């Protein structure tokens, strides 16, 4: 498939996010959209909630799927260097220390609280999570939550995800999977396929050939295929949200 400039006209690569800053379950949150019925909890990756592309994606999801999108700050105000992440300078970033401060155990209660706050306010709720947000989206969709915290999840190049997370999910799952991904390995991809196809859940798996982990957020125009992947990923999430948060559903 080839892409021409017109394919990207609808994505505001150098635009300014148009949402607003508010509070959700005690956390700072970026909010896009004003729909009163359906909401999306968008859980950021290592770039954090201030990264422009995260907010631009939230704007697109809100406008194109007709929902209100919430991007809370789950890193307690800490923001890693965007330049160092782009350069994959992991030593300069001290990723182990950062993950230690923002471990699953540390952040899961806050993530659940945000989902509960949205569930109490909206007719339907979805979770979207890339990288760090991937494990969190699966946990939000776990069968243990009765009634469910979310109606569906969409996950891109997840990190910190376990087989138990996949085994325990109980809502429709969309997975956006780059071909080259040390965090979401071939073994984990196979386990996702085998488990979710046997689960009876609605399951959408989308393969992104030739691109690497983080492509769906970064969209680096200097890396072949990344911008195309980010646009395709955005469109896939919008389609998914429309399936399960449709006003007629």
C-alpha positions, 0 to 999 in steps of 0.5 A: 500500500502506498500513501500520498500527501493527501493521506495525511492532510487530516492529521495535524502533525504540527498543529496545537492540541485543542483540548483543555486541562481539568481534574479526574479522580484527583489527577491532572488530565487533558480532555478532548471533546464534549460528548456527554454519553461516551468517553475514552480513557487514553493511557499514555506511554513513556512520553507522558501526558504532555507529549504533543502527539498524545494530545493530538491523537486524543483530539482526533479520537474525540472528533472522529469517534464523537467521544470525550477523551481523557488523558490523565497524568499517571507519572505524578508530574514527571516528564522524561526528555522527548529528545532522549526517548526519540534517540533511544538513549535509555541510559540517559533516561534511567528507565529502570528508576522511572519504571520503579517509581511508576510501577504497575502496583503504584499506578494501577489503583489510580488507573482504576479510579479514573475508569470508575469516575468515567463509568459513573458519568458516561453511558459507555467507556473505552480504554486506549493504551500504547506501550505503558498503557497497554498492560493498564488497558488489559487490566481495565478490561479484566473479567474480575471487574463486575460490572465491567470498568470499560466496554472495550480496549484498544492496545498498541505495542504494549509493554509490561504486559503479562500472559495473565493479563491476556488470559484475564481480559473479558471485553472486546480487544483490538491489538495494534502490533508493529513487526519489530518489538522487543517489548511485545515479543513473538511469543506474546503475540502468539499467546494473544492470538491463541488465547483471544481467538479461543475466548469468544471475545470480539478480537481485532489484530492488526499487524504493522510490517517493517516498523518498530515499537513506539511508531504509533505514537512517534510517527517520525517522518525520518523513519521509513513507514512511521508516519503511515503507521501512526495514521493507520493506527489512528484510523483503526482506533477510531473505527474500533471506538465507533463499533463499541461506543456507537450511539446506536449500540 
